[in-house]
Amino acid sequence: MSEAGGGRGCGSSVPQRAPWSLVAATAAFCLVSATSVWTAGAAPMSREERQKLGNQVLEMFDHAYGNYMEHAYPADELMPLTCRGRVRGQEPSRGDVDDALGKFSLTLIDSLDTLVVLNKTKEFEDAVRKVLRDVNLDNDVVVSVFETNIRVLGGLLGGHSLAIMLKEKGEYMQWYNDELLQMAKQLGYKLLPAFNTTSGLPYPRINLKFGIRKPEARTGTETDTCTACAGTLILEFAALSRFTGATIFEEYARKALDFLWEKRQRSSNLVGVTINIHTGDWVRKDSGVGAGIDSYYEYLLKAYVLLGDDSFLERFNTHYDAIMRYISQPPLLLDVHIHKPMLNARTWMDALLAFFPGLQVLKGDIRPAIETHEMLYQVIKKHNFLPEAFTTDFRVHWAQHPLRPEFAESTYFLYKATGDPYYLEVGKTLIENLNKYARVPCGFAAMKDVRTGSHEDRMDSFFLAEMFKYLYLLFADKEDIIFDIEDYIFTTEAHLLPLWLSTTNQSISKKNTTSDYTELDDSNFDWTCPNTQILFPNDPLYAQSIREPLKNVVDKSCPRGIIRVEESFRSGAKPPLRARDFMATNPEHLEILKKMGVSLIHLKDGRVQLVQHAIQAASSIDAEDGLRFMQEMIELSSQQQKEQQLPPRAVQIVSHPFFGRVVLTAGPAQFGLDLSKHKETRGFVASSKPYNGCSELTNPEAVMGKIALIQRGQCMFAEKARNIQNAGAIGGIVIDDNEGSSSDTAPLFQMAGDGKDTDDIKIPMLFLFSKEGSIILDAIREYEEVEVLLSDKAKDRDPDMESEEQPSSENDSQDQSAEQITPSSQEVDLVDQESPEESSLNSEPESSSPADTDNAASVSASEQNSNPMENHETTSLDGECTDLDNQLQEQSETEEDSNPNVSWGKKVQPIDSILADWNEDIEAFEMMEKDEL
């Protein structure tokens, strides 16, 4: 997500009914005043160091953008590990995340205005010519309406905004005649059919060539969309209307926002994550400021700033009051139920909420912004990057990191609002981590696991659109930028729209007369500029005093906010039954389950299956207790399974020209040297003969003292290990024989033994899928001598070796390459071949929407043990969880769904990722992917 106009730290803090002309001036006053307060009490970073860091950002962008243009263009995105373009249909499907790709050179369009911000005007002019010459918007491909709007339409409009600015300056773009705007208008009309619903909410996907309803469209059957997907259109669509005079775009976007506002939960003033586009019913009734909702709130406030419409500010303030009452538990931001907002919906947070401190700066509420930002920074200092999700006690929940820019965004706006050089040091840390851990020869690669440092073959377009903008602006002085950034507002994709649009082509009614607003406590609006005496009370160390108590919050695992549910029962009511206390043989517990709408089904194999029908609960409160009980049961079972799993390992290529910058996720073995307890193994690689390693090696001299490469198949893993060990190998890498397999799209293996004593195997053994293995094999063909490091996690690069390499003139990028973090699966191979002896365990936990009363959930517990979590093998929770977001499943379906061998999705997350505990977790991640941020 993106915060508002560069440097508009408190842009919304004018009086609620203030004339639009005051907005920019008030914002500037706020920032100047704040900065003057802070520089009085802090040691500023020298201009020389800021220039050095700014130049470093420029070099990083060149590395990312240059490699995209060299190796990927005209493809949508760069795959930085394999140095090629990602073309939809030519790579394994990644599910919803691929809906951003439309065969329209996505990264180039998304990077247009970044080129101008970074003073690369010549490159910008060349890029615009390429877009006009090469990009086709009439492709037969189904794309996300949300992603296409914020990335492509926003990119075209941002490019047009700066093209006309450069043309007016008289040096560049003198030939330009609104060509980008005409492309944007063409794309806008292609997106309009998505709004053909009774509610006015758009379909989530559309075919660029055939629209929605035609048979060739292959879309139009969806019923649900996320709140952010429907509520993040107004800036781009209104700008398109104001630029062209065609009012239809702004009208459609306003209608969607009006509908979402009318459907808010009136008692809490919160909105859910997912809504039915036809009926307006909330499908997922949890609410937060992260995935699925985030940019809806952002666009309400920014629509007021850009369009000057008071109704948007009134709506935002109403929502913001609810957020601060229920969701904000400083420094945490926890999802709650919209109908019962004092009840937390989950115990983890997703990375997308990192944009919220920046939005709070725009609103003028500085203190909670500082608190949440500091908490996030402590998490980053522990893991180098912000994990996709982490728990309230700051453990990794989802380990991926697609190089998201939200934290950098909030860092920039906090610095602009406070002038505190502390945030320059934060930005410096981000730059160092990107170069140290994400930079690869062909760009910047997303992190597959922040704990091991393994990479994904992925560099999302938003990395170039947002990350480098915010980092460069953080260190730049006003004279370093060729235009006044204060004259523009940032969209959620950090595209620039001029503020003068507020007075252009105003044909839309500004006031929504159908909406009503709640009376709010006036204290909610005290924290607004230009009240800088309130924001920064005569203490130059104000921000530091807020940060200081949070310095060790991660290491101390502060559990603040988790006990709120328990507090609601201190009035004397008996607390609900917790899953950890449940005993299947306790009659009192069975009675409590019945009251919560949970029944027991005795399965033929001796297990007990728990099934919940919320509509059968004694009351709505009991139904919510039942849902929480089911979720806890799933979480307990998942936790037990995780305890039996080995974490993933890393294969790091350390020889020239890689120098440790390419890290491959590897599956561990349940035998041989344990890399988590012993020093890593380093050596050159050599292929064994025979390649399958199933007999005595015929080339022992080739593998002696090296790490042997062997192919999966035809015999046991342990047998392969013994054969290469006998030949003198110091380690082994098994490469999958299934061509095209990848850890991005398949579950990682744990290589099991052969049922015999494997203590004789002393060398480490790791497993790579075909795609990752091909990277090593290709390196051997090109460089002959390839040295790798086998370890439990990626190690720091060798500075002596890397110093031999000439500095690259191009930059990095990121997001996730082939892996969508959906439910996790694990396979435990007992035999390295297809046979009845091979045992696989596919697990994919899902769960229910917290407040759904018409869904059914099933959980199985062991009938043979009073504690259902004590025996993993007899608990059918270990492999699954029913889909609670499907409408009223029959009990028989629930029984079928409890089969742990059922595979729930195309996308699997590596074994090292903590299992998504509930179905809402899975959906939240999908929304996170859609929300690109």
Disulfide bonds with the S-S distance in Angstrom:
Cys30-Cys529 2.23
Cys83-Cys442 1.89
Cys226-Cys229 2.11
Cys694-Cys715 2.08
